[in-house]
Amino acid sequence: MLRQLQWRNITTLFGISPLELTLQLLSFLVTSILVPLKLEGGTTATWWTVFSPLWVANGMCIYFRFIVFLRIHYHHPVRRHRAMFTLFWIVSVAALLTSFQMLTCDYLESRKYSLSTVLIPMFIIHTMLLIRSCIYTDNPDKYPTVHGERHVLQLPANVPYPNDGRDNSIIFI
């Protein structure tokens, strides 16, 4: 059964708050308006100017996450490791996105690099998201259920299972 796509699931997977996700979506909307204007000759702006809303959004996301990190670091010392992980995550993803956007701008301006070189940061981001999705789907309690309840199906007891200390039940969400 498929889960509904909810803000909480998206923000957990990408590791950003709803405010940061909204900021990224708005910057993508502005950039997606500026790109056709540039391609059709409606503006004389450079590609660096066209992609600047995305860079501003990345910078603001890093700024917001740094503020959250400082507040957690000073006021909640028990959760410092979680704050450090989220700060590392958002900085690394923002750095990779920015490098992809800069390589794309440079490719569109001068064709100095090949497309495979331009797409390397995106391959790294996709790999990081794949690993993150495996980590966060391993523990089903981190995701909300659709109706707020879980349906548990016990597997037959006569089938030999490895004795790894885990519960041998399947959870349907």
ZIRA-V364935 format. One record per backbone hydrogen bond with DSSP energy under -1.0 kcal/mol. CO is the residue of the C=O (numbers start at 1). NH is the residue of the N-H. Records with the same first field share a line. If there is no record, write none. Layout:
# ZIRA-V364935
CO->NH ; NH
This chain:
# ZIRA-V364935
6->10
7->11
8->12
9->13
10->14
11->15
17->21
18->22
19->23
20->24
21->25
22->26
23->27
24->28
25->29
26->30
27->31
28->32
30->34
31->35
33->37
34->38
35->39
36->40
37->42
46->50
47->51
51->55
52->56
53->57
54->58
55->59
56->60
57->61
58->62
59->63
60->64
61->65
62->66
63->67
64->68
65->69
66->70
67->71
68->72
69->73
70->74
71->75
72->76
76->79
79->83
80->84
81->85
82->86
83->87
84->88
85->89
86->90
87->91
88->92
89->93
90->94
91->95
92->96
93->97
94->98
95->99
96->100
97->101
98->102
99->103
100->104
101->105
102->106
103->107
104->108
105->109
106->110
107->111
114->118
115->119
119->123
120->124
121->125
122->126
123->127
124->128
125->129
126->130
127->131
128->132
129->133
130->134
131->135
132->136
133->137
139->142
140->143
151->172
153->170
162->164
168->155
170->153
172->151
